[in-house]
Amino acid sequence: MGHLLMIESWVGSMSTLLPRGIHQRGDRFSFLTRDLAHYVKTAAGTAHPLLTATNIVTADTNDEAALLPYARRLHTALEFDGVLSSCDYYLPTVAAVAAELGLPGPSRESVAAACDKERTRRICAAAGVPQPDFAVAAEWPELADAAERIGFPLVVKPVDLCGGMFVRRVENGHELRVAVEELAGFPVNARGQRRSPLVLLEECLDGPEFSVETVTFGGRTTVVGITDKPVVGQPWFIEAGHMFPAALEPAAAAGIGAVATAAIAALGLDSTVAHTEIKLTGTGPKLVEVNPRPAGNRITELVRRVTGIDLAAVHADLALGREPDLTPLDTGIGSAAIAFLIPEQTGVLREITGAQHWPDDARIVDHHLAEPGKEVTAARNNNGYLGHVMVAVDKPEAAGPFAQDLIAELKTHYDEPGTTS
């Protein structure tokens, strides 16, 4: 039985799926956090899965210099076999702790590069990985010059945020200036870490978006599958849902997988699950970004229902130095999908109607809708959904349209007069 040190976690689905995967393998974990209330404040009287930890320890996880010797002392007392996290903001810290303790995992350099969008772009450009034209700068004159060179429309991104935060398409210099100023007004991320002032500008890629779910072990990357990712909400890039496996011809799937594998190799990632986003453009697949951890937004659940492969559990296997079993199982499921209810306006939620029949439909395997009274803000990223529905069906390519149809049937009502949508 392995003992894992988990350093922080996302508070969404992975905070449930990763503990489940660890326990199902017969392993255990200790949880290290700077603020336990960050995770349990919404537990509504039920035991949060993170509370199943063998030990819960508090320390400043944002201070890596102090955390490393502290982790050594913990290791002496508790004897860890691996270290991991599901939260992007702590993946470089996890790699540093693993190296400090002599435990398995990807190298510090590779994880730091994958978690920094500027470094990912530069490394992958040098390796010839297909990707958009880009530029990085912190000051307005340099940004304006770079935008002129790349040409509008272009995409503005922070180099160090997640969930689509502050990622937007801009059509001209005025919109670019507004986007840059908004980003400058967010100097600290949600975990209290000071952000980089750098801004990433990219050529705007046209085409559908996909993510490649991979496992790399012993220098060999296995493509577990490709996920379809419809994106809406221009000028924002909001994920409206996911379907696994994506509806792709074999040649297109092979090309998308090849770009993801090339990016992972360029970054030097090993002993990791990765979630790599790709745009399929008119000139072929191009890299959006590499995330050196399992996919969020319940994509890992879609993969598990179709293939039987639990990527959250595989994430734990790799942290323990185990070679994972990636043999697909015959689950009887041809496709699985999740669709999200995206708020299009700001207000106080009165009710959501149209889901009364969901509990009676065996194809619907999971669903959740926000409760009345919730203060809602019109969505600009992937952090403000009003709910979701997950479906699993026996036919390939059928789950995505079905899930999107279910969401389209919902009606969202707000307290303010005349704001029913």
C-alpha positions in Angstrom: 0.0 0.0 0.0 1.5 3.3 -1.1 1.4 6.5 0.9 1.1 9.7 -1.1 1.6 13.3 -0.1 -1.1 15.4 -1.8 -0.2 19.1 -1.9 -3.3 21.1 -2.4 -6.1 20.2 -4.9 -8.7 21.7 -7.2 -12.0 22.1 -5.4 -14.1 20.8 -8.3 -14.5 17.2 -9.6 -10.9 16.2 -9.2 -11.0 16.8 -5.5 -13.4 13.9 -5.4 -12.0 11.7 -8.2 -8.4 11.8 -7.1 -9.0 10.6 -3.5 -11.4 7.9 -5.0 -8.7 6.7 -7.4 -6.1 6.5 -4.6 -8.3 4.5 -2.3 -9.5 2.2 -5.1 -5.9 1.2 -5.7 -5.6 0.3 -2.0 -3.3 3.3 -1.3 -3.7 6.2 1.1 -2.7 9.9 1.2 -1.9 12.7 3.5 -3.1 16.1 2.6 -1.0 19.2 2.9 -2.7 22.6 2.5 -2.3 26.2 3.5 -6.0 26.6 4.2 -8.3 23.6 4.8 -11.4 25.9 4.8 -10.8 26.5 1.1 -12.0 22.9 0.5 -14.6 22.2 3.2 -16.5 25.4 3.3 -19.0 24.1 0.7 -19.3 20.6 2.0 -22.8 21.3 3.4 -22.4 19.0 6.4 -21.1 16.0 4.4 -17.5 14.7 4.6 -15.4 16.0 1.8 -13.4 13.3 0.1 -10.2 15.2 1.0 -11.0 14.6 4.6 -10.4 10.9 4.1 -6.7 11.7 4.2 -4.7 9.7 6.7 -3.2 13.0 7.9 -4.1 16.6 7.3 -1.3 19.0 7.7 -1.2 22.8 7.4 1.8 24.7 6.0 2.4 27.6 3.7 2.4 25.8 0.3 3.1 29.1 -1.5 6.6 29.4 0.1 8.6 26.7 -1.7 11.8 27.6 0.0 10.3 27.0 3.4 8.2 24.1 2.2 11.0 21.9 1.0 12.7 21.4 4.4 9.3 21.1 6.0 8.4 18.3 3.5 11.7 16.6 4.4 10.7 16.6 8.1 7.3 15.2 7.2 8.8 12.5 5.1 11.0 11.4 8.0 8.0 11.1 10.2 5.3 9.8 7.8 7.4 8.1 5.1 5.9 9.0 1.7 6.1 6.9 -1.4 5.1 9.7 -3.8 3.8 13.2 -4.1 1.1 14.7 -6.3 -1.5 17.4 -6.8 -4.4 18.0 -9.2 -4.1 21.9 -9.0 -2.0 23.5 -11.7 -0.7 26.2 -9.4 1.1 23.6 -7.3 2.4 21.2 -9.9 5.8 22.9 -10.0 6.0 22.7 -6.2 5.0 19.0 -6.3 7.9 18.3 -8.8 10.3 20.2 -6.5 9.2 18.3 -3.4 9.5 15.0 -5.3 13.0 15.8 -6.4 13.9 16.9 -2.9 12.7 13.7 -1.4 14.0 11.4 -4.1 10.5 10.3 -5.1 9.1 9.4 -8.6 7.7 12.0 -10.9 8.4 14.4 -13.9 11.4 16.7 -13.6 11.2 20.1 -12.0 12.2 21.8 -15.3 9.7 20.0 -17.5 6.7 20.8 -15.2 7.8 24.4 -14.7 8.0 24.8 -18.5 4.6 23.2 -19.1 2.9 25.3 -16.5 4.3 28.6 -18.0 2.6 29.3 -21.3 5.5 31.5 -22.5 8.1 28.8 -21.9 5.8 26.2 -23.5 5.5 28.3 -26.6 9.3 29.0 -26.9 10.3 25.4 -26.3 7.8 24.0 -28.7 8.6 26.6 -31.3 12.3 25.5 -31.1 11.3 21.9 -31.5 9.1 22.6 -34.5 5.8 21.7 -32.9 3.0 23.3 -35.0 1.5 26.2 -33.1 0.3 29.8 -33.6 2.5 32.8 -34.1 3.0 34.4 -30.7 4.8 37.1 -28.8 5.3 37.9 -25.1 5.8 41.3 -23.4 4.9 43.1 -20.2 4.7 46.8 -21.4 2.2 48.4 -23.7 4.6 49.7 -26.4 6.0 46.2 -26.9 2.6 44.6 -26.9 1.2 47.0 -29.4 4.2 46.4 -31.7 3.8 42.6 -31.4 0.1 42.9 -32.1 0.8 44.8 -35.3 3.3 42.2 -36.4 1.0 39.2 -35.7 -2.1 41.0 -37.0 -5.7 41.1 -35.7 -7.7 39.3 -34.6 -5.5 37.8 -32.0 -5.8 36.0 -28.6 -4.7 37.6 -25.3 -3.6 35.2 -22.5 -2.0 35.4 -19.1 1.0 33.1 -18.9 0.1 31.6 -15.6 -3.7 31.3 -15.1 -6.1 28.4 -15.6 -9.7 27.8 -16.5 -9.7 30.2 -19.4 -9.4 33.2 -17.0 -8.7 36.5 -18.9 -8.3 34.6 -22.2 -10.1 36.6 -24.9 -10.1 37.4 -28.6 -9.5 41.0 -29.5 -10.2 42.6 -32.9 -8.2 45.9 -32.6 -5.8 48.0 -30.6 -8.5 49.4 -28.3 -9.8 45.9 -27.3 -6.2 44.8 -26.8 -5.6 47.8 -24.4 -8.7 46.9 -22.4 -7.7 43.3 -22.2 -4.2 44.1 -21.0 -5.5 46.6 -18.4 -8.0 44.0 -17.0 -5.3 41.4 -16.7 -3.0 43.9 -14.9 -5.8 44.5 -12.4 -5.5 40.8 -11.3 -2.0 40.6 -9.8 -2.6 37.7 -7.5 -4.3 34.4 -8.4 -7.0 32.6 -6.5 -4.4 30.8 -4.3 -2.7 34.0 -3.2 0.3 33.6 -5.5 1.7 36.7 -7.2 1.3 36.5 -11.0 3.7 37.2 -13.7 3.2 40.6 -15.5 3.9 39.0 -18.9 1.1 38.9 -21.4 1.0 36.3 -24.2 -0.4 37.4 -27.6 -1.2 34.7 -30.1 -2.4 34.4 -33.7 -6.1 33.5 -33.5 -6.6 29.9 -34.7 -9.8 29.0 -36.5 -11.2 25.5 -36.2 -12.6 23.1 -33.6 -10.8 22.4 -30.4 -9.9 19.0 -29.0 -7.9 17.7 -26.0 -5.6 14.7 -26.1 -5.5 12.6 -22.9 -2.1 10.9 -22.6 0.0 9.0 -20.2 3.8 9.1 -20.4 5.9 6.5 -18.6 9.5 5.4 -19.2 9.8 8.0 -22.0 6.9 6.5 -24.0 3.6 8.5 -24.4 0.4 6.6 -24.9 -2.6 8.4 -26.4 -5.6 7.2 -24.3 -8.0 9.2 -26.4 -9.1 12.5 -27.8 -11.9 14.6 -26.4 -14.2 16.9 -28.4 -14.4 20.4 -26.8 -17.1 22.8 -28.2 -16.1 26.4 -27.2 -18.6 29.3 -27.1 -19.0 32.8 -25.8 -16.9 35.0 -28.1 -14.8 37.0 -27.3 -14.3 34.6 -24.4 -13.4 31.0 -24.9 -15.9 29.0 -22.7 -16.0 25.3 -22.8 -19.7 24.3 -23.4 -19.0 20.6 -22.9 -16.9 17.6 -23.8 -17.5 14.3 -25.6 -15.2 11.3 -25.5 -14.1 9.9 -27.8 -14.2 12.8 -30.3 -15.9 12.4 -33.6 -12.8 12.3 -35.8 -11.6 10.5 -38.9 -8.6 8.2 -38.1 -6.1 10.4 -40.1 -7.3 13.6 -38.2 -7.1 11.8 -34.9 -3.6 10.6 -35.7 -2.4 14.1 -36.6 -3.9 15.6 -33.4 -2.3 12.9 -31.3 1.1 13.4 -33.0 1.1 17.1 -32.2 0.3 16.5 -28.5 3.0 13.8 -28.3 5.6 16.1 -29.9 4.8 18.8 -27.4 5.1 16.5 -24.5 8.5 15.2 -25.8 9.7 18.8 -26.4 8.9 19.8 -22.9 10.7 16.7 -21.5 7.7 15.5 -19.6 7.7 11.9 -18.3 5.9 10.0 -15.5 2.8 12.1 -16.0 -0.8 12.2 -17.2 -1.2 15.1 -19.6 -4.2 17.0 -21.0 -3.0 18.8 -24.2 -5.3 21.1 -26.0 -5.2 21.3 -29.8 -7.0 23.3 -32.5 -7.6 21.6 -35.8 -7.1 24.4 -38.3 -7.3 24.5 -42.1 -3.6 23.9 -42.2 -3.6 21.1 -39.7 -3.6 20.6 -35.9 -1.8 23.3 -33.8 -0.9 23.3 -30.2 -2.9 25.4 -27.7 -1.4 24.3 -24.4 0.0 21.4 -22.4 -1.3 20.6 -18.9 0.8 18.1 -17.0 -2.1 16.6 -15.0 -5.4 14.8 -15.6 -8.1 16.8 -17.4 -10.6 18.7 -15.4 -14.3 19.4 -16.0 -15.0 15.6 -15.5 -13.3 14.6 -18.7 -11.5 11.8 -16.7 -15.0 10.5 -15.9 -15.9 10.4 -19.6 -12.7 8.5 -20.3 -13.3 6.0 -17.5 -16.9 5.3 -18.6 -15.9 4.6 -22.2 -12.5 2.8 -21.7 -12.5 1.7 -18.1 -9.2 3.6 -17.6 -9.2 5.8 -14.5 -6.8 8.6 -15.3 -7.1 10.0 -11.8 -5.9 6.6 -10.4 -3.2 6.5 -13.1 -2.0 9.9 -11.9 -1.5 8.3 -8.5 0.2 5.2 -10.0 2.8 7.4 -11.7 3.5 9.4 -8.6 4.2 6.1 -6.9 6.5 5.0 -9.7 4.2 2.3 -11.0 3.8 1.4 -14.6 0.0 1.9 -15.2 -2.2 -0.6 -16.9 -3.7 1.2 -19.9 -5.6 -1.7 -21.5 -9.0 -0.5 -22.5 -12.0 -2.5 -21.3 -15.2 -3.3 -23.1 -17.6 -1.1 -21.1 -20.5 -1.2 -23.5 -20.3 2.6 -23.8 -19.7 4.0 -27.2 -19.5 7.6 -26.1 -19.9 9.8 -23.0 -20.4 13.5 -22.8 -20.9 16.4 -20.4 -22.6 19.7 -21.2 -22.6 22.8 -19.1 -25.3 25.4 -18.4 -23.5 28.7 -19.1 -24.9 31.9 -17.5 -25.4 34.5 -20.1 -26.5 37.3 -17.8 -25.9 38.6 -14.2 -28.6 38.4 -11.6 -30.0 36.4 -8.7 -31.1 32.9 -9.8 -34.8 32.2 -9.2 -35.0 28.7 -10.7 -33.9 26.5 -13.5 -36.7 24.6 -15.3 -36.7 21.8 -17.9 -34.8 19.1 -16.1 -37.8 17.4 -14.4 -37.4 14.2 -16.5 -33.6 13.8 -16.0 -33.8 11.4 -13.0 -35.9 9.0 -15.0 -33.5 8.8 -18.0 -31.0 5.9 -17.6 -28.7 7.6 -20.2 -28.1 10.5 -17.8 -25.5 9.3 -15.3 -24.8 12.5 -13.4 -26.3 16.0 -13.2 -26.3 19.0 -11.0 -28.0 22.4 -11.2 -27.5 25.5 -9.1 -29.9 26.2 -6.3 -32.3 29.2 -6.2 -30.8 32.3 -4.6 -27.4 32.0 -6.2 -25.8 35.2 -7.3 -24.9 34.7 -10.9 -22.4 36.6 -13.1 -22.4 36.3 -16.9 -19.7 33.8 -17.8 -16.3 34.9 -19.1 -14.4 31.7 -18.4 -14.9 28.1 -17.2 -15.4 28.9 -13.5 -19.0 30.0 -13.5 -21.2 27.2 -14.7 -24.8 27.0 -13.4 -24.8 23.2 -13.7 -24.0 20.2 -15.9 -25.5 17.0 -17.3 -23.4 13.9 -18.0 -24.6 11.2 -20.3 -23.3 7.8 -21.5 -24.7 5.9 -24.5 -23.9 2.8 -26.5 -23.4 4.6 -29.8 -20.2 6.4 -30.8 -20.5 10.2 -31.4 -24.0 10.3 -30.0 -23.4 11.5 -26.5 -22.3 15.0 -27.2 -25.3 16.1 -29.2 -27.6 14.4 -26.7 -26.1 16.3 -23.8 -26.1 19.6 -25.6 -29.8 19.1 -26.4 -30.6 18.5 -22.8 -28.9 21.7 -21.7 -30.7 23.6 -24.6 -34.0 22.6 -23.1 -33.4 24.3 -19.8 -34.8 27.7 -18.9 -33.0 30.0 -16.5 -35.1 32.5 -14.5 -33.8 35.4 -12.5 -35.4 37.5 -9.8 -35.2 40.8 -11.7 -38.3 41.5 -13.7 -38.0 40.9 -17.4 -34.8 38.9 -17.2 -36.1 35.4 -18.0 -33.9 33.7 -20.6 
